[in-house]
Amino acid sequence: MYTRSWSSPVAESGAGAPSFVARHQLWDDARTSAAEEIEAGLDQLDLVRLVFADPHGLARSKTLTSRAFRSVLRDGMNFSPGPFVFDTGHAVAVDFTGDHGIGVDEIAGAGNFVLVPDPLTFQRLPGEGPRTAWVIGDEYLRDGTPHPLSARALLRRTEARYARRGLTPVLGLEVEWYLTRRLDDAPGNTGNGFGLQGQAPRVAALNAGYQFNLDAAYDTAAPVTDPLALHLIRLGLPVRSMEHESGPGQIETTFSPMSALDTADAMLLFRTVTKRWCAARGHHASFMSQPGLDAADPSGWHLNQSLLETATGRPLFAAEGLSGGVSPSGKAYAEGLLGWARELCLLSVPTVNGYRRLGAEHGLAPTRLGWSVEDRTAMLRVVGSGAGAHIENRIGEPCANPYLNIAGQLFAGLDGLTGAAGPAAPDAGDDTVPQSLRASLDAFRAGRAAQLLGEPLTATLIKLKESELRRYEAWCVQAAPAPGRVTEWEQREYFGVF
């Protein structure tokens, strides 16, 4: 029996021409070596998911056959800029057909960019079915320069500033999220469209909640979260704990310390895999801060931060002597975080819904701009002593873009270390954190964010958030929702996708 052999008339790697990676010298020795190992094992795989984080921190991907990935590994692949121009409800926020106003010529006409896999993030996904791997990509313009809208490239640049000073940031994740049980398989597409999100997933709570860390409450989640923890560990993620928080079905997952880029990559993988894992078992996981569920307690993302002297491993935040607390370097870092807190709050709390957690009615929320020792009402909490002393920033919401959030923290902290930020005393807490997305956006627009982000990314985030806010405010005018309650708009906008 004759079987046709399909082949391309064009050689996949350009007939011996240097690859995109080689032409632009994109990889160091470690990535080159990792790529060689990947190539040697591709025959043992069926599919590869090539992923990057959009400005909202959502994973966008294409699934490639292992054969196609052979050339993509070194040459990258074309990717539409759509994820850069859509707001959280998939409304077009950046006009790619006209004067987009963000200073990136390639956006005009929705021209492609090049997504290049980072070999150090390549890993096989455990489980049944097709043999599938996951790899995070870096976004480049066609001339080989990092895309100015790439959040991962921004974090790389920020981390490099520390490296030039002989410093290594170390971060730890504490992430709260909601695990619920799906009531049906309805896709929520009725009424959906560009900027018109359909019905949110219909779910039921796992328990009554409000028995903090109760072992019996965790038992209601354990059939899903225990095997999930093992699955995450098999992916190489340094999971420390799964805990039941206060809300009904509210879970906190913590991780051991990691480098800055590894922390952001881990957050992207954790959220994506957790939603997929739970969905496959008839549940729904959401990283929306306050879902529209009865008795839901808002979820936060606590980002623990410390610094090491790279050459010696000496912890810079450790105070000398017996007094404990934090060192002068740690205090200066904290002052930098506070000095930039309003202008960069948008990077840590980027949604309408996230600000519901920051109101004074939530007793353990970080309601004030200040730092203190072991005080959960302050934005910054000094935790531990000696070599374990670190700063916990409690302001973030769990669906924030991890690359933008972490880059903002590191940038502000370094500003404090170099003496550029103004002083901020502990317990001088007259100022409250921004109370709405509108207030944060105004501070972001009027401030110095472009010093970190550059003009194109700053302009893009403003357009994305303005679009989101316009749609929300227009809905509120029409629907006149009751004050103080999570709206149907928020539930539709965030609960499913985040």
Secondary structure, DSSP 8 states (H G I E B T S, - for coil): --------SS-TTSTT---HHHHHT---HHHHHHHHHHHHHGGG-SEEEEEEE-TTS-EEEEEEEHHHHHHHHHH-EEE-SHHHHB-TTS-B-S-TTS---SS-GGGGGG--EEEEE-GGG-EE--SSSS-EEEEEEEEE-TTSSB-TT-HHHHHHHHHHHHHHTTEEEEEEEEEEEEEEEES------TT-BTTB------EE-SS---STT-HHHHHHHHHHHHHHHHHHHHTT--EEEEEE-SSTTEEEEEE--B-HHHHHHHHHHHHHHHHHHHHTTTEEEE--SS-SSTT-----EEEEEEEEETTT--BTTB-SSSS-SB-HHHHHHHHHHHHTTTTTHHHHS-STGGGGGGSTTSTTS--EEEEEES-TTEEEEEE--GGG-EEEEEEE-TTS-HHHHHHHHHHHHHHHHTT-S----TT----B---SHHHHHHHHHHTTTHHHH-HHHHHHHHHHHHHHHHHHHHHHHHH---TTS--HHHIIIIITT-
